[in-house]
Every structure is written in structure tokens, then in C-alpha cells.
Amino acid sequence: MPDEATQEIRGLLRSQLQGEDLALPLLPQVANRVIELTSDPDASASQISELIHSDAALAGQVLRIANSAAYVSQVEIVTLQQAVTRLGFR
């Protein structure tokens, strides 16, 4: 059974959703374009890495994930193209 704080948060969220008071953040334009490009069977890792490179925050996140323990390797990823290749398009 959820504790009191969890129930309170759920209640607040439910009331905001019902009252249409909840404003969800939009994805940055670059992120939307990356999603489109990764769905394109003709897209290349270099195209995707070039696009990611135009958003410093997104580029940092991609490099951080590619070098995370989930993708552990003997070789550190230092470029976005290496990161995109390691992570794949999915």
C-alpha cells in the first residue's frame, strides 16, 4: 500500500491532469529531428552525430550514456559518431 506522500502526489497529479493544469515540457527541436532521422532507413551515423552535435546538452548526454557501465568497453567513446555507432539507432 502506498504511503501518505505517494498518495498525496498521485492526488495532485490526478487533479492537474483532470483540470488541464499540467504543462509538460516539449522536446527540443534537435531531439525531434534525431527521432525522425533514426527512423529513416537511409540515415547514417555521421548524419545523426552531426545533428546531435548541434545541441551541446544532448551531445553530452549521448556521450555519457555511450560511456556508461551499460555499454562498457575497453575503448572509451570520445566522438559523437562513435557514440551513435555504439548505441545504435533504436
C-alpha positions, 0 to 999 in steps of 0.5 A: 500500500502506498504511503501518505506522500505517494498518495498525496502526489498521485492526488495532485497529479490526478487533479492537474491532469483532470483540470488541464493544469499540467504543462509538460515540457516539449522536446527540443527541436534537435531531439525531434529531428534525431527521432525522425532521422533514426527512423529513416532507413537511409540515415547514417551515423555521421548524419545523426552525430552531426545533428546531435552535435548541434545541441551541446546538452544532448551531445553530452548526454549521448556521450555519457550514456555511450560511456556508461557501465551499460555499454562498457568497453575497453575503448572509451567513446570520445566522438559523437559518431562513435557514440551513435555507432555504439548505441545504435539507432533504436 
